[in-house]
Amino acid sequence: MTESDVRKFTASDGYNLRYRFHPPCEAPPRGYVVAVHGIQSHAGWYEYSCRRLADAGYEVSFLDRRGSGLNDRDRGHASHADRLVNDVVQFLGDVRFRRNREAPTAPVILSGVSWGGKLAAVTCARRPELVDALALLTPGICARVRPSWHQRWRLQLADMLGVQRKLVSIPLGDPTMFTDEPEWQQFIRDDRLSLRQATVSLLQASVELDDEVAMVQQRIDCPALLMLAGKDRIIDNDKSRQWFERLQSSQKQTIEYPDARHTLEFEPDRQQIFDDLIHWCNRIEAR
């Protein structure tokens, strides 16, 4: 398997974003995958799937969201949803520029895992010219765990009162919500890079993404994949399917793994799961 290395990307506001780069096993690459992670996780959770994609010929760049993972500055913070979207847009623009020189017929695929699914979907809807295909893995678009009306009101009030950087616990403290596998449950407990708290501002940005992603279906017309875990306690699968079926895309595929928990990366049969992802990627063409 190919090995990753940590690289740095400077966003338009000067923030240095770390990401894990997995070089493809062949040149030029078969395609370019840009991935974004969940609210608590980081790129380091997804080494297996990234290596599988790299071994299949794809260049993979898995971004750590600002304030998460290897990005220590302003831990757990983002100023607003536009800032998060702009980070991904800028990175995609750089990847696409390089793709045009290296392998003009290779697709650029945007992948969103868990909470990152709504960030990926909104990014794709806003800047469709940057994305040839969209892969959503147990996406947090229709989540079971989300702020109530009262909690949303409190976030808005805190934002208005100027306490945007107040830290709030993320309500995902139980590792069994992610996986049934004891080894991976312990990994989550011990992981110092996992995000346990987020600022009011980041949580408000998450609500902004929730509101926008509910209305973007008619603006997403690229090939799209939805991968669901049948025993997911974080995501509402029925509502996710309904959202996905309303996409404008004429090439949509849904795959559900009936016995899987939320984090497909931690499943005992993950080889088959990521065989399926690679098979789908292999059918994508640049637009």
Secondary structure, 3 states (H helix, E strand, C coil): CCCCEEEEEECCCCCEEEEEEECCCCCCCCEEEEEECCCCCCHHHHHHHHHHHHHCCEEEEEECCCCCCCCCCCCCCCCCHHHHHHHHHHHHHHHHHHHHHHCCCCCEEEEEECCHHHHHHHHHHHCHHHCCEEEEECCCCCECCCCCHHHHHHHHHHHHCCCCCCEEECCCCCHHHCCCCHHHHHHHHHCCCCCCEEEHHHHHHHHHHHHHHCCCHHHCCCCEEEEEECCCCCECHHHHHHHHHCCCCCCEEEEEECCCCCCHHHCCCHHHHHHHHHHHHHCCCCC
